[in-house]
Structure formats: structure tokens, C-alpha cells
Amino acid sequence: MNTVLPVSQPAPADDPVSARVVEFAIGGMTCAACSTRLEKVLNRQPGMRANVNLAAERARVRLEGVVEPAAVIAAVAKAGFSASLVDAGTREREKRAKLLAYQRESRRFWISVALTLPLVGQMLFMFGEHGHQNELSRWLQLLLATPVQFWIGWRFYDGAWKTLRAGGANMDVLVVLGTSMAWGFSTVVTLFGLDQHVYFEGGAAVITLVLLGKLLEARAKARTSEAIEALIRLQPKTARVERDGQWIEMAVDSLMPGDVFLVRPGESVPVDGEVVDGASSIDEAMLTGESMPVGKAPGDRVFAATVNAQGALRCKATGVGEQTLLAGIIRLVGEAQGSKAPVQRLADRISGIFVPVVCAIALVTLLGWWWQSGAFAEALVNAVAVLVIACPCALGLATPTAIMVGTGQGARAGILVRNAEALERAEKISVLALDKTGTLTLGAPVVTDIVSRAAGRDEALRLAAALEHHSEHPLARALVAAAGDTALAAVAGFRAQPGHGVEGTVDGRALRLGSPDWLGVGDDPAVTALQRAGKTVIGLAEGTAILALFAIADALRPTSRLAVERLRRRGVRVVMLTGDNAATAAAIAAEAGVDEFRAGILPGDKAAAVAELKQGGAVVGMVGDGINDAPALAAADVGFAIGAGSDAAIEAADLTLIRNDLLAVADAIDLSAATLGKIRQNLFFAFIYNVLGIPLAALGFLNPVVAGAAMALSSVSVVSNSLLLKRWRPAGKPH
């Protein structure tokens, strides 16, 4: 089975109904209000549907019809931000640009500290008996504070101007309003020699603290993308490729499907391929999370970035470039990190109206204190504190940072999340439907018994294998494998009867091969005995005569029973879906510890079974691996595709499990619970911070310096809390 994750191909641009998703790197966003406003701006444009992620600094835009990426870049620029198409070199360019920007901002921060310390330091000497004698000259304070306000703080003025010009408001507006009011009032007092206290230290300290918060936030946000960075670093840059009998070193990007490459002991596999010659074991922990190496022999699949152990392997490339499993993982993780969970919608709605409301509260605070106390200076300080403490950054970072870390940890454990919405829903699953073959079982059935009737054992097996020779069904492959090297006759008039069997003419004989019920021998004692033993029975008939019965068994995965127990402990109702008869299904279900099953379900009816389970409001998950599972996976609230399954199943699923192990489903649900737990904690802290901070500032209990420190720490605390998800590990298998 092909395990390469499918690549979404863009539709032709000249197709009027075509649609494709394009990713852009966004520059200039400073808080949640920015990302929310930009998303609204893009979604108002015809032919655009956007999702903007503040933490990842990305916008994923669905373009419809003839809309080109240039239109998106223009709309973003008009909104006061910058945009560029994401390509293979974007990540490296961004890393270099961010490093330079970080170094530049870091230098400015330390200059700001040097200018601000004397202003704040004088406050320590003003509480003594001769406090005011220790106060710095107001003209010196003006000289120290002005560069901090307008040079160090220029980034806030620039951001505020671009936002206001585009008709919005963000955190920069709050910082600029608050610090400018403090600096402006103090400057007027200084210039005219008024008998008032000056607040140069307040504005300078706020800008310095906000800048510190931005630097700490940038460092923390960089750590949230470590999962993708680690994956990108895994793939080797070169490969040893066979050319005219010689091994030459080539760039991995130059390989084509069909090229033969060599993987020596200790080397990483350069691209996906199939072993042609040699035997070894390969460490696939980066894909599956499993620490045990996997044995490889001719015919086995190998995957890019996995590490060869002791033997040399000669392999044929099957997936290169964007078609490798690793590239698919990187793509899915990136898409999931850039997606938005439904729980973030409330935060987005609040962020969109937050800044205007805060400005109104600050104005009321200024007028209220001035009217009550008659002291304009005191009223101004309290209004500035309101503006400074009301930062929506923590609110905007609460969800995306947790999603980025959670999906990254999932990728390391072999759990690929298609989008944040699926990750959120997984925690709420109350019913889990399981396909039997390849999910609960190993998916590699073998013929265990042949009951001869009107034909000899070898003859019956030869005829049955001829009928199933071109089928990919696991039971068909078991029959063909049992026939071994026997020469198989051609089939004429072949027809498949979905859910029942196949029929055709072999050696001039009209044959049918399929379920006992279809052949009219469902109540045969031999059939019943084999089914009670947990085996699937297939009959071969010529006309009404039964030539032979074949018993096929598919062993239960060693971890299936433990996985079912874990799911049941979480309160999940587990239901097995299978096309097998009731007796065989009952035997497998009992062995796996599954109390409920649906037997005799035709491939096309699995989606209907899932729809039935969803009745009553249940959140239903579906686990499958085959093409026939794709409709059911799509119909479920959350679809889990076992990684060794078909491309169709993987494409239809919300989560792809690289490990061929049902325990990965339980791990995925645990990851969902852990990630949603962090999101809830972050949103709680962000809301509580503003709910408590703004009233305290308005009532005069916080000065601007304390408010600035609290604002900076709020964003850092949210990101740091999300980073605690790096401690999450899958429960794994028992030792």
C-alpha cells in the first residue's frame, strides 16, 4: 500500500470555478487586533477566503476563479501590512530576517534601558527626607526620555499609523496614546515651568518594558515552530545514485522516481523508495515514535529521513520532492499550525472591538478623575495606565501557540493533524467506530483451512486464486499467496459483486467465489464451526455445486485490546464495523474486548452506519485504512486514517496515524485533551488579566510603569504556558 501523503494540486487558473489555497508570510502584525482586522479585510475581497495566524505570522488564503496572489499582496499592503508568497526558501529567509530584526531590537532595548534607568532610578531616592532634592533636572529628564519615546518607540508609532490609516486599531495605538500623553503633558510642564509633577519615567519605562515583552515573546514564539524545523533538518541534502554502473553523489532535489540509490550503514534514507537488494533494519522513530528498528528486505518500503542501521540497502526511488512521506508530514503540520480552532472565535470577536472599547474606558477614566479630584495630572496617569495595561496580545496568542506546540508534538509521535478544528473535536469523541481488517487486526490474513467438496484442494485453490489474481482485497491476496507459484489461468467475463464476491469463467468453467450466504451455504455446519473460531469463510462454487470452502484468519494486533481498554476508560463507546458475518465478528470482538459490533456491512454502507451512530448528538470518530473506509472517514466528526492505509483514506481523514497501531488513536485523543487544556488555561489567564487589570487601572490602583510590566508579562506567560505542552508524551505500549 502506498503511504505517501497526497499533495493538493492547484486547479487551473483559467477555470472560472477553480479554487486553490495559497500561503503567505505576513509582516507587521503586532497583536490579535492586527490579525483579526487583516482577516476581515481579506475576507471582504471578492474571491478570497482567508485564515490569518498571528503566532505563525502566516495567512492561508483560498483563491477562487481568476483571483491571483498579487491581489492578496496588494490587499494586505493596503491594510498596513506586508505579504510574500511562501515557497521552499521562505522559512530560511524568514529565519535570517527575524534574527537580524531580533539583534537590532535587542540593541535598541539595551539603549532604552540605559536611558530609562536614570529616570526610574531617581524614584528610589525620592522617598527620603529630602526626596525632591534628588530629582533629576526636568530638562535632563526630557533629554533622556525623548529618544526613548520617538526613536526606540518609533515601531509603535509606525504600526499605529498604518493601522489607523487602514481604519483599524491595535496594541500599538494603545501604547502610543498612553506614552504620548505622559510625554506630552510632562513636556508642557517642563517648557512652561508649571508647578506639576512630570511623568517622563512612566512613558520611557512603559516603552522599555513593552519592548522587553516583545523580545521575550519573539524568543518563545520561535520555539513553538521547532517541530517543523526539526523535521526539515532530518532529510539529507545528497544521495548516492547509480549511474551507468557507478555510484555518484547527487543533490536529493535532483532525484527522479525510478532512480536507484544506495543507503550505507548509519546513513539517512534520502527519499522514499523500495528495497531492491540488501537487508538491514531502519530506525523509523521520527515517523512513528517507535524506538525499535524495523527490519527491511527486498520489496519493503523505506522512507526519507529514516536512519539505516547495520546493512547496506540498494533502493529504487518511488517518492521524491513533495511526494515523500516526510514532505507530507511537514505540509500537514504546517497547515495544522496555521489553522484556527473554533474555540478561538470568541477571542477573535473580542479582539476586533477591544481597542476602541479600551480607548473609550481611558477617556471616561480621564474625565471622571479630573471631574472628581480636579487634578488633571492624576486623571492623566490613571488614563495612561488603562491604555497601557489593556494589551490584547495574550488573547491573540492563547490559541495559536498551543496549537503549534501540540501539533508539533503530535508529529513527533506519528500523529498528523490536518487542522486545528479536528484536534479540538477529538477530545469530545463519545463513540469510536473501528474498521476490523487492518485496524483491529494486522490486515494480513492467511488461508488457514481448505475444506474440499467437489474439487481437490490444489485444484480449488488454483481456480480461486485465478479469480482473485488482480484484486487488491486482503482476502483475495491471501488466496493468491496460498497458491504460491502455481500457474494461474486467465479469467473471462469477470464481474465483482460488492459485499458478496466475484464471478467469472476459468478454463471454460463458470465459477463464483464469495460469502457462504451468497452461495447458499451459510448454514453449513463446517461453515458455522469455522466462523465460530473467528475465521472468515469463502466458498468456491460451480453452478450450485460447492467445490471448496476456504477459511481465512487475520490475527488481532497485539495492542488492540489494550487500546480498546484505554478508550473505554476515557468513556468512549467502541463499535466495530465489519463486512464479516456475525459469528466471525463476535469472535474478533470478544478477543479485542469490544462489546458492540455491526456485522455484514457492505463497503458502501459504512458511512450510513457512522451517520446512525451520530444520531442523538454523539460525537463519532471513525478509524479505517482502506479505500472503502474513505466515505465513512469523511462522514465521521473526526476521521483517523491508519498510516499504512490507502491515499483515499488518508485524504478523507482528519488525523493520520503513521503507526499501524490502534494505541495511536488513544494517544491522539490524549493529545487533543492536553492541547485543549492549555488553550483553556491561556484564554482564562488572558481574560482574567484584562478583566482585573483594566478596572484596577481605572480606579487608580496601578501606575503606568506597573501596568507596562504586567502587560509584557501577560504575553510571555501565555506563550510559556503553551510551551509546557512539549512535556506531553504518548502513553505508548506496555514494556
VENMOUR-V672245 format. One record per backbone hydrogen bond with DSSP energy under -1.0 kcal/mol. NH is the residue of the N-H (numbers start at 1). CO is the residue of the C=O. If there is no record, write none. Layout:
NH:CO, NH:CO
//
This chain:
15:12, 18:15, 20:63, 22:61, 24:59, 25:84, 26:57, 27:82, 35:31, 36:32, 37:33, 38:34, 39:35, 40:36, 41:37, 42:38, 43:39, 44:40, 45:42, 48:45, 49:62, 51:60, 53:58, 57:53, 58:53, 59:24, 60:51, 61:22, 62:49, 63:20, 64:47, 65:18, 67:64, 71:68, 73:69, 74:70, 75:71, 76:72, 77:73, 78:74, 79:75, 80:77, 81:76, 82:27, 84:25, 86:23, 90:87, 93:89, 94:90, 95:91, 96:92, 97:93, 98:94, 99:95, 100:96, 101:97, 102:98, 103:99, 104:100, 105:101, 106:102, 107:103, 108:104, 109:105, 110:106, 111:107, 112:108, 113:109, 114:110, 115:111, 116:112, 117:113, 120:116, 121:117, 122:118, 123:120, 124:121, 126:123, 131:128, 134:131, 141:137, 142:138, 143:139, 144:140, 145:141, 146:142, 149:145, 150:146, 151:147, 152:147, 153:148, 156:153, 157:153, 158:154, 159:155, 160:156, 161:157, 162:158, 163:159, 164:160, 165:161, 166:162, 167:164, 168:163, 174:170, 175:171, 176:172, 177:173, 178:174, 179:175, 180:176, 181:177, 182:178, 183:179, 184:180, 185:181, 186:182, 187:183, 188:184, 189:185, 190:186, 191:187, 192:188, 194:189, 196:194, 203:199, 204:200, 205:201, 206:202, 207:203, 208:204, 209:205, 210:206, 211:207, 212:208, 213:209, 214:210, 215:211, 216:212, 217:213, 218:214, 219:215, 220:216, 221:217, 222:218, 223:219, 226:223, 229:225, 230:226, 231:227, 232:228, 233:229, 239:250, 241:248, 242:260, 243:246, 246:243, 248:241, 250:239, 252:237, 254:251, 255:252, 258:317, 259:256, 261:315, 262:240, 263:313, 266:308, 267:264, 269:306, 272:319, 273:302, 274:316, 275:300, 276:314, 277:314, 280:296, 282:294, 283:307, 287:284, 288:284, 289:285, 294:282, 296:280, 299:275, 300:297, 302:273, 305:269, 306:303, 307:283, 308:267, 309:281, 313:263, 314:277, 315:261, 316:274, 317:259, 318:272, 319:272, 323:320, 324:321, 328:324, 329:325, 330:326, 331:327, 332:328, 333:329, 334:330, 335:331, 336:332, 337:333, 338:334, 344:341, 345:342, 348:344, 349:345, 350:346, 351:347, 352:348, 357:353, 358:354, 359:355, 360:356, 361:357, 362:358, 363:359, 364:360, 365:361, 366:362, 367:363, 368:364, 369:365, 370:366, 371:367, 372:368, 373:369, 374:370, 379:375, 380:376, 381:377, 382:378, 383:379, 384:380, 385:381, 386:382, 387:383, 388:384, 389:385, 390:386, 391:389, 396:392, 397:393, 398:394, 401:397, 403:399, 404:400, 405:401, 406:402, 407:403, 408:404, 409:405, 410:406, 411:407, 412:408, 413:409, 414:411, 415:410, 416:656, 418:654, 423:419, 424:420, 425:421, 426:422, 428:425, 429:426, 430:619, 431:619, 432:573, 433:621, 434:575, 435:623, 436:577, 439:436, 440:436, 441:436, 442:555, 446:553, 448:551, 449:551, 451:549, 453:547, 454:546, 455:547, 460:456, 461:457, 462:458, 463:459, 464:460, 465:461, 466:462, 467:463, 468:464, 471:468, 477:473, 478:474, 479:475, 480:476, 481:477, 482:478, 483:479, 486:483, 492:505, 495:503, 497:501, 500:497, 501:497, 502:513, 503:495, 504:511, 505:492, 506:509, 509:506, 511:504, 512:541, 513:502, 514:539, 515:500, 519:515, 521:516, 524:521, 528:524, 529:525, 530:526, 531:527, 532:528, 534:531, 535:530, 536:552, 538:550, 539:514, 540:548, 541:512, 542:545, 545:542, 547:540, 548:540, 549:451, 550:538, 551:449, 552:536, 553:446, 557:440, 560:557, 563:559, 564:560, 565:561, 566:562, 567:563, 568:564, 569:565, 570:566, 571:568, 572:567, 573:430, 575:432, 576:596, 577:434, 578:598, 585:581, 586:582, 587:583, 588:584, 589:585, 590:586, 591:587, 592:588, 593:589, 594:589, 598:576, 600:580, 601:578, 605:602, 606:603, 609:605, 610:606, 611:607, 612:608, 613:609, 614:610, 615:612, 617:614, 621:431, 622:638, 623:433, 624:640, 629:626, 630:627, 633:629, 634:630, 635:631, 636:632, 637:620, 638:620, 640:622, 641:655, 642:624, 643:657, 645:642, 646:625, 650:646, 651:647, 652:648, 653:649, 654:639, 655:639, 656:416, 657:641, 658:414, 661:659, 664:661, 665:662, 666:662, 667:663, 668:664, 669:665, 670:666, 671:667, 672:668, 673:669, 674:670, 675:671, 676:672, 677:673, 678:674, 679:675, 680:676, 681:677, 682:678, 683:679, 684:680, 685:681, 686:682, 687:683, 688:684, 689:685, 690:686, 691:687, 692:688, 693:689, 694:690, 696:692, 697:693, 698:694, 699:695, 700:697, 701:696, 707:703, 708:704, 709:705, 710:706, 711:707, 712:708, 713:709, 714:710, 715:711, 716:712, 717:713, 718:714, 719:715, 720:716, 721:717, 722:718, 723:719, 725:722, 726:723, 727:724, 728:725
//
